Amino acid sequence: MSSKKARSGLIVGRPLDPRNNSLNLIRLILALAVLVHHSWPLSGTPDEPIFAGDTLGGWAVSGFFVISGYLITGSRFSHGLGDYLVHRVARIMPAFIVCLVIMVVFFGPIGYVAAKGSLAGYFGTATSPLNFVISNLTLKMNHYDIAGTPLNVPYAGAWNGSLWSLYYEFLCYLVVAVIGCFAIFRKSPWFITVFFAVSVLAQANIEFINKYTDGNFDVVLLLKLLPFFLGGAVVFAWKSRIGIHWAPAVASLLVAILMVSVFPSWGGQASGALIAYGTLWISSRLPQPKVIAKNDISYGVYIYAFAFQQLLAVFGAHHMGLVLFSLSAAALTIPTAIASWLLIERPVMRRVRRNDHGAKPVAAETGALAPPTRKLAQDAVAVHTSS
């Protein structure tokens, strides 16, 4: 061990450079992977490939959550509780609310006219546009259709099923908010590690827990996603002792693949920290265009891709095949995501950061993306837990 490394306290590797990594690019790739995943059910195409009990979208979600866990824990440990919560609300809510409004003023009317021939009854049919916005304002998605649309598509009744998971993401934010209130979690990485292990144990025994929660789907999903998020938190907690190095990173990814193959119902969750570490190493080696480094459009891609895919399906574009259907949706989604970043997300975050109370510099923050619609999530969980 070099004297420089010894002085830094690192056992191996070097710290992740918060300004010289490709996490924005990786998140964008994962967002597009979720779009591709959606193309199967939204085009009515059967037999989507599954690995270790989960789909391409499901594993992309895992990547989102471990990255988010790392970055959001860094945000919590470098900000007071008030600033942290303001950051988290500002990162998710403004773009989310604008998305809800766009659903009812653009996507909904087009789908309604395509199905009914006119807008007659659009504003008074359950679920009404106003009710769609109001009932979903708290991130807890209560309605996915707008006035009964979209209709005459392979996956009817859901304009933007992807949005449901933001609620569980925010619950993860609140868990980290509470963790950050206790000095013991900041002083020693072992306590977060134990907390992570407990979350994995809970997921591994989800059927037992379901007996006492009546199979509450909120509990099922939170326990499915929380270990991935806490896996990222564990890597952050150990970052002053374990730096980024290719050898443990490659070993981590290989062990993670082995774990999810042998234990498909909980191996992914148990590998949360390993996946996080391996992903961070990839981000330190993968080149990233400067324009992507400065502009994180992954959140916008996530919250609009599903809606554009449904809009294409309304006009029969799902018959073009998976490749053209996915490419067409991406061509519509990416410009919208860029507009969301430039006009809403970035300006709001800049304003919020100007009001910070002496926050320390940390890696760029973002909201983690999430899996597809509730029905698809139920199917994915059923496959995952029954394997």
N, C-alpha and C positions, 0 to 999 in steps of 0.2 A: 504494500500500500504506500502510495506517494505521501510525502509530508503535506502537500497541498490538500490531498483528499482527507488525510487524517485530521487536519485542522478544520475542514468543512464538516466533519462528523459523518460523512457518507461512507457506508460499508462498500458500496459498489456504484459504478456509473457516475453520472453528473446530473445536476438538476435540469428539469425540463425548462427550456427557455420559453417564457410566456409570450414573447414577441416573435419567436422564430420556430413555429410549428405549423402543422397543416390541419389543425382541428376543424377550422371552417370548411376546408375541402372535404374532410372525412364526413362531417355532418351533412354536407350537401349530397355526397354520394349515398349516404344512408337514407336521406329524404327521397332521393330518386329511386332507391331500392324499394321503399315503401310504395311509391307510385307504381312501379312495375308489379309489385305484389298485388296491389288493388286491381290490376288489369284482369286478373283471372276471374274473380267474382263479378266485377262490374261489366265484364263482357260476356258473362255466362259461360266461360271456358272452364271445364272440369279438370281435375287431376293436377292441381298445382303441386310442384315438387315440395317435399317435406324432408327436413333433416333433423334427426333426433327429436321427433315429435313437434317440430315447429316449422313455420314457413319462412321464406325469405324476409317478409315483413316483420315477423316476430323476432328474428335474429337481428335485423336492423334496429328494431326498438331496443333490444338489449344493448347494442352499441351506443345508442343515444343516451340511455339512462346511466351507463357507467361513465361516459364523458361528462354528463351533467352532474353526476354525483361528485366527481373530482372538482369541477369548476365551482359548483354552488357551495361546496364545503369551504373552498378557498374564499369565496365571497363572504360567507358567514364568519369565518375566523378572522377576517380583516375589516369587518364592519360591526358596528353596534346593531342591536336587534332592530331598532327603528329603521335605520338606513337599509339594512338587509331586506326587510319586508317591503319597503318602498321600491327597492330595486326589483324584487321578484314580481310584484304587482305590475310595475311599469313595463317589465319585459314581456309579460304575457297578455295582460288585459287590454291595452289600447288596440293592438292589432287584432285581437280576438273579437272585440266589440265591433270594430269596423268590418271584420269578416262576416259577423252575424247580419249586419245591416246590408252588406252587399248580397248576401244570400237572398234577402227578401225583396230587394229593389232591382236585382239583375237576374240571378239564376231562377228564382221562384216564378216571376212573371213569364219568362221565356218558356219554362216547363209547363206552366199552366195553360198558356195560349196554345202550345203544341198539342196538349191533351184535350182541351175544351173548345178551342177555336176562338176564344176571346177571354178578356179579364173579368167578365161578369161573375160575381161571387167570390173573386179571389180574396178580397179583404175581410170577408165574413165567414169563410169556410174554415172549419177546424182542420188542422192547426192554423189559425190566422197568422199572417205575417207579424203583427204586433205581438201576439202571444209567443211566437217562435223566438223573438228577440228577448222579451221580458223573462220568459221561463228558463232561458239558457244563460242569463247574464252572470250567474254565480259560478260558471265553468261546469257545473253539474248538468249534463245534457239530458233534458227531459223530453225533448221532441227533436226529431230528425227530419220529418217531412214539413213542407210548407204548403198549406191548403191541400194536403193529400198528394202533392207531387214530390218527386218525379214519378210519372206513370209510364207504362209501356216500355220499360227498360228491364234488363235482366235482374237488377237489384233495386226494386222499387221501394219508395217510401223513405229514402234517406238521401238528402242532398249533400251532407258533409259529415258522414259518420266518423271521420278521423278525430273530430274535436272532442269526443268523449274522454279521451285519455288525459287531457290537460288537467282535469280535476284530480286525478291520481298523482300526476306530476306535482301539482301544487301541494298535495298532502305530503309528498316527500320533502318539499321545501320546508314545510312546517316541522317535520321531524328533525331536520337539520337545524332549524331555528331553535328548537328546544335543546338539542344537544349543545349548541353553542352557548347556552346560558350557564353551563356548568364548567367551571375551570378545570375539573378533573379530565374532561374530554380533550381539552386543549393541551394539557400538560403531558399526557401519556397517550400514545397511539393504541395501547392495548385495550382501552375501554371501548373505543369505536370498533376495534376488531372483534371484541366479544359481542357487541351489539349486532354487528354484521352476522356473526355465527348464529346468534339467536334467531335472526330473521330467516336464515337459511333453514334452521331447524323447524321453524314454523311452516315454511313452504313444504318441506319434506313430509310434514305431518298434517297437510291441509285437509285431508279427509277426516281426521280426528277433530280438527278445529271446526270443520263444517257442522259437526254434530251439535256444537254449542252455539253456532251462529245461524242455524237454519239455512246453511249454504248461502249466506249473504254474499251477493256477487261483488259488492264493494270490498269486502274482506278478501275474497278470492283474488281479485285483481291487484289490490294493494300488496298482498303478500307475494304475488308473482313478480311485481315490479320493484318493490322496495329493496330486495337483496342486490339487484343490479346497481341501483343507485348508491347503496351503502358500500358496495364493492369499490366504486370510484372514490367514495369518502375515505375508505381504508387506505387506498394508495396515496391520497393527499396527506393523511395523518402520518404516514411513514416517509414522506418525501425528504425529510431532513436527514434520514438515515439510509434510505435506499434510493439511489439515483437511477436514471434511465440508462440501461446497458443492453446490448443486443442479446447476450447469452441468456440471462434470466427472462428476457422478453420472449424469445423464441421458445424457451422451455415452458413459460407460462401458457402460451397459446397452444402448444402441443398437449399439455396436461389438461387444458380447458376442453379441447376437442375430445380427448379420451373420457373426461368426466361426463360430458353431455351425451356421449355415445353409450356409455355404460349405465348411466343413471339419468335417463331422459326427463324424468318428472321433476328432478331438483338439481341435477348436475350443472345446468346453466347458472342457476342462482348461486350454487356453491363456488362456481368459477368466476363470480362477479369481479373480484379483485384481480384475478389473473387476466381476464379479458380487458379490464381497465389498464393494467400495466402494459400489456402487449399493444393495445391501441395507442397509448401515449408514446411508446417507442416508435411505432409506425409513423406517428405524426411528427416525430423528430427527424425522420429520414425521408419522408415523402415530400417532394417539391410541391410548392403551392403558388399559383399565380398571385401577383401582388393585388390584383383587383379583388380576388376572393379573400385574401388575407384582411383586406380593409372593409369588406362588405359581406356580412353573414346573412344570406338569403334563405338558409335552410328552413327556418321557422315559417317563412312565407310560402315556400314550396309545400311544406306539410299541410298548412291550413287551407290551401286552395286547390291542391291537386285532385282530391277526391271530387270536389264540385265540378271541376272542368271535365273530369272523366265521365261524370254523370250527364253533363250537358252534351258531350259528344255522343253518349249513348242515346239520348233523347232523339238525336237526328240520325241514328243508325250507324254511327261511326264504329261501333263495337264489332261490326261485321267485317272490318278491314283486317282483322287478325291482331294478335297480341303486340307484335312489334310496331306496326303503324299506329295502333290505338295508343300505345304508351308514348311513342314519339310525338304524336299530335297533342296529347295531353301535356307533355313536357313543354312543347312549343308555346302553349297558351299559359301555362302555369309560371314559367320562369320570368317573363316580363312582369306579371302581376306581383310575384314575390319581390322583384327588384323595386317596384313602386312601393310596396308595403315597407320595405327596408328604408328607402330614401325619404319617404313622406311621413312615415309613422314611427317605426321602431327606432331608427337611429336618432331622430330629433328628440323623441321622448327620453331615451336613455342619456343623451347628452345633457338635457336639462336636469335630469335627476342627479347625474354625477356632479354637476356644478353645485348642487346643494348638499353634497356629502359633508359629514362632520369629521374631517381629518382621516379619511379612509386611506389605507395603505394600497399601493398598486398591486393588482392581481391579474391573472390571465383573463382574457375577454370572456364575458358571461353570455350565456344564451339559455333559452328554454330547450329542454330536451323534447324530442319528438316522440311520437307514440304509435301504437298499433292501430289497425283499421277499426271498422264499426263494431258496435256492441255485439251484434249477432256473430260477426266474424271472430271477435275476441272470445265469445263463449265457445265457439267451435274450436278455436285454437287452444283454449284452456282445457277443454274436454279431451282433445287429442293429447295434449302435453301431460295431463295428470293420469291418463289411463294407460300410458305406454309402460 
